[in-house]
Amino acid sequence: MTTQLLATGWRKYGWLTAGAVLGMFALHSEWSIPVAGWLFAICLMRFTRGTGVLAGFGCVFLSSAAATITFLAAANRLDAWPILAGCLAMSLILDLPLLADRLLFRRFNPFLGTLVFPVCRVAAEFLIAVVSPFGTIFGPLATTQSSSLPVLQLASVTGIYGISFLMAWLAPIANLALERRSFRTVTVVYAAVLGVVLLGGGVRLAAAPTADNLVRVAGISPSKAAKERQRQIDNFHTPELRPEQKPVLRKAFAIVNDDLFARTRVEADAGAKIVAWPEAGALVLHDDYADFLTKAGQLASEKHIYLDTGIAVVLDGQPDLRDLAVLVGPDGRVLSTFDKAHPVPGLENFPAGDGIVPVTATPYGRLANVVCYDADFPGTLRTRADIMFVPANDWNGIEHTHSENAVFRAVENGYTVFRQTSNGIAITVDPYGGQLGRTNYFSAPQQTMVAYVPMTGTWTVYGIVGDLFAWLCVAGMLVLTGVAVSRRV
């Protein structure tokens, strides 16, 4: 290959600009464009392959840093320094695969050379998800593809990482063609793999059985009127609970809690067999927690329903609260209690729970519980269940982004995800990623989501082998790097 086949002079900066612009829309944000996730790396790779190593990598990092800062500004989170620092660090890590491609692609034949970037990209995404406190909320290419159902089915085999691999692989394939190197065989291989994925996804969707046994599930969040009355009494934003605050807080919390109990009765009378609340839907002082559970149990017993509650229990000292999902059965007993396992870094300072997801056998299937941000950690959500409840609480700026991530957990594990949220978009998706229910807190005066949910999930390869594909990419990265280092350019 000659350097004339690479982008040089002013042309390479055109590729950089195009990659930077597409990269803005390739991040999984409120304005993401799914196709941009497939295309942006083509342009950036065209730039880095025709530029000096350090200069090329520096320019790419500056473009990704700008996209990251724009993303956080739109998400209203530039004020949280741990999140900003963490996202910039992740941007740097996610740019390293382009550096690896720049350094190593010449040391292999055309086919093996195309594997450097996708293998390294998946390895970077996976290691961030496993090691960092950010999970898959930022970075994975696949997260922009939640609406592409045939491609989405690949997650049932490889998790999200197979989709990311397929998207990243397109960049070196396209660059082979642009460099007019030997690319026909490699292109045929890629087209065949993509065809198998699309065909297999289509067949899986077409062969999905029609669920005969459905259960009516209702998700409710506190009404805006109740929340406003609570805030007028006491919004509880003091750093430490004082004894003299407790009577006022009880009065304020009772407004929201009574609203939830009243609306639970309405949905139960309408036929719901399971009623789900959002994260921290109920607010309870630790002194009153036992009495609150008794009241919830009495309601569940009276209406003969399963009540999935999101409760913030305010403690007297440090830590200042527990963020809980508590499942109450129709006999009034507490069936499971789950402490949020992944507090949001920089925003939530309470200790993490153990991350062991409780699964409860019921006449309506196996019911499981996590809390909000936990759904961005595939390892935590990998369990055998039929319905996974995700009580959540978002904010304006991430409502689409965060709700869409739940779609991948449903397909990966073969269960229905019922994600009831305040201040965001509540969503119900079946084991194939199909939408069963949706409501937007910001456009609905009272957020209620009702869905008829399959009582039985389905098995998936991913549910059995877990992140095997991602680990193979980590191993592939190490092998390719070792072989490349041992060879002369």
C-alpha positions, 0 to 999 in steps of 0.5 A, a space after each residue: 500500500 502506498 501513502 497516496 492511497 491515504 487521505 492527505 493534505 487538506 482532504 484528511 481534515 475534511 474526513 476529521 470534520 465529517 467524523 467529528 460531526 457524525 460523532 456528535 450523533 453517534 453518542 447515545 443521546 437525546 439526538 442520536 441518529 442510529 446510522 451515525 454510529 455506523 459511519 463516524 469511525 469510517 471518517 475518523 479512521 480515514 483521518 488517523 491513517 493519513 496523519 502522524 500517530 500522536 497528532 492524529 490521536 490528539 485531534 480525534 480525542 479533541 473531537 470526541 471530548 467536544 462531543 462528550 461535553 456537548 452530550 453532558 450539557 444537553 443532559 444537564 450534567 456538566 455540574 457533576 464533576 465526577 461524571 464529566 471527568 469519568 466521561 472524558 476518561 472513557 472518551 479517551 479509552 474509546 479512542 484508543 482502538 483508532 490508535 491501535 488500528 493506526 499502529 497495527 493494521 499494516 502488520 497484518 494481511 487485509 482480513 486480519 487488519 480489519 479485525 484490529 479496530 472492532 476487537 479493540 473497540 469491543 474490548 474497551 467497551 466491555 472493560 469500561 462496563 465491568 471496571 468503571 461505575 458507569 456501566 453501558 450508559 456511555 460509550 457502547 456503539 450498540 446502544 444507538 440501535 434499540 429501534 432496529 429489531 433485526 439487528 437487536 436480536 444479536 444481543 440474545 447471543 453476544 450481548 450488546 457487544 456483538 452489535 458494537 463489533 459489527 458496527 465497528 468492523 464497517 470502518 476498516 472494511 470501508 477504508 480498505 475500499 477507499 485505499 483501493 487495496 484488496 478488499 473484495 473477499 473481506 467485503 464479501 465476508 462482512 456482507 455475509 456476516 451482516 446478512 446472517 445477522 439480519 436474516 437470523 434476527 428476522 427469523 427470530 422475530 417471525 418465529 417468536 411465539 404468540 403469548 397466550 398467558 398475559 398479565 395486566 401490569 400497571 405502573 404508576 408514578 406520583 402525580 405532579 400535583 402531589 409532588 408539588 404539594 409535597 415540595 411546598 411543605 418540605 422538599 428535603 434537600 438538607 445535608 443531614 436529617 434533624 429531629 425537628 424536621 421529622 414531623 414536617 417531613 412525615 406530613 410532606 411524605 404522606 401526600 405523595 405516599 397517599 397518592 400512590 396508595 390511592 392510585 394503586 387501588 384505582 389500577 387494581 380495581 381496573 384489573 391490574 394483577 401487578 402494580 409497580 411504582 417508580 424509584 423512590 416513588 414513596 418517601 419514608 422515614 426509617 422510624 416509619 418504615 415497618 408501619 409503611 410496609 404493613 400498610 402496603 401489605 394490607 393494600 396488596 392483600 385487600 386487592 389481591 395484587 403483587 405490589 412492586 414498590 420503589 421506596 426511599 427510606 430516609 435514615 437518621 445518620 450516615 448514610 442518609 438513605 436506602 434506595 429500595 425495591 420491595 415486592 409485596 405479595 397478595 398475602 401481605 408479606 414482603 417477598 423480596 427487598 433489593 438495595 440499589 446496587 449501582 448508585 449514580 457516581 457523583 450524584 448518589 452517595 449511599 452505599 451500594 447493595 450486594 447486586 444479588 437480584 431476587 427472583 420470586 416465583 408467582 402465578 404470573 411468572 418469575 418476578 425480579 427487581 433492580 433499581 434504575 441505574 442497575 439496568 445499565 450493568 448487563 452483569 447485574 441484570 443477567 438472571 433467569 426471570 420472566 418479568 424484570 421490574 426496573 423502578 427508575 427516576 430520570 431527569 429532563 435530558 436523558 429520558 430517551 437515552 436511559 429508557 432505551 438502554 432497558 431494551 437491550 437487557 430484555 433481549 439479552 436475557 429473554 424476559 420482559 422489562 417493565 421500567 416505571 419511572 418518574 421524570 422520564 419515559 416509562 417503557 415496557 418491552 417484551 423479550 424480543 425488544 417489542 414495545 408493549 407500553 410507553 408513557 412520557 412523564 413530561 407530556 402526561 399530566 398523570 403518568 400511568 403505564 398499563 401493559 399486558 405482559 407475557 408471563 413466560 420469558 424465553 431462553 437466550 444463548 447470552 443467558 447461558 454463556 454470558 459475556 463470552 463474546 466480549 471476553 473473546 474480543 479481549 483475548 483477540 486484542 491481546 493476541 493481535 497486539 502480541 503478534 503485531 509487536 513481534 513482527 516488523 512493519 
